[in-house]
């Protein structure tokens, strides 16, 4: 039987602990050391002069109670995202006398987040659900026309591959490989070709962008909205139009300022930032794509280019 105490460090009675240690033979300077550590000590975490997260959650709980709502503490999760070089501390938060312990993964709006933001858990989840759907569709494929199979697969499988895929911008090829294999399996299921047939022509016939191109498409659409001022303000602040020091022909090419990869977080981490990746991909586009008059025209030209 493996027993565990809930929030033992926070709930243990210090006087009982000291008395127990004394009864076990701990005395003198050793007992004084424990007594000094446990007596009269307190701490709090503040950020910009204000309490952080526990007080915020207490306010939320109070507001919900006032409005006849109730937090489901059994499903409340804590995800700790440490910065580079930050020691991984054993955090816990107390809400309404319930201790919430940190978890390695948490699901939010259909996306599985992990404490390293690698999205490996999300890719695994999407891959499993898509393969399960493809398995079921394959069983009824003999009774479907090609057109019906395409509609069914696009609605159930491709939509899952596309959902929030811009979060994977800049991810290594090895991480995205499982999603690409699912897409190829989906294309084969539509046309029922011989085994091991190449899928490039199938993707073109279906007008499906490869997974990596889909990710790039989503990111560049966000960049276009940021450039045109229709994106949220925090995204607009991440891109800046390129203005040459003196009048040049490139001033009208619609390029963006490419930020440096040097800075906090390391080169590999910064290369996945929207503020770094979006200008890089944007500047690589042909001029007629970058200078498209409207979003629909931009999307059409961008998909053709990709």
Buried (B, 14 or more C-beta within 10 A) or exposed (E): EEEEEEBEEEEEEEEEEBEEBEEEEBEEEEBEEBBEEEEEEEEEEEEEEEEEEBEEBBEEBEEEEEEEEEBEEEEEEBBEEEEEEEEEEEEBBBBEEEBBEBEEBBEEEEBBBBBEEBBBBBBEBBBEBBBEBBEEBBEEBEEBEEEEBBEBBBEBBBEBBBBBBBBBBBBEEEEBBBBBBBBBBBBBBBBEBEEEBEBEEBBEEBEBBBBBBBBBBBBBBBBBBBBBEEBEEEBBEBBBEBEEEEEEEEEEEBBBEBBEBEEEBEEEBBBBBBBBBBBBBBBEBEEEBBBBEEEEEBBEBBBEBB
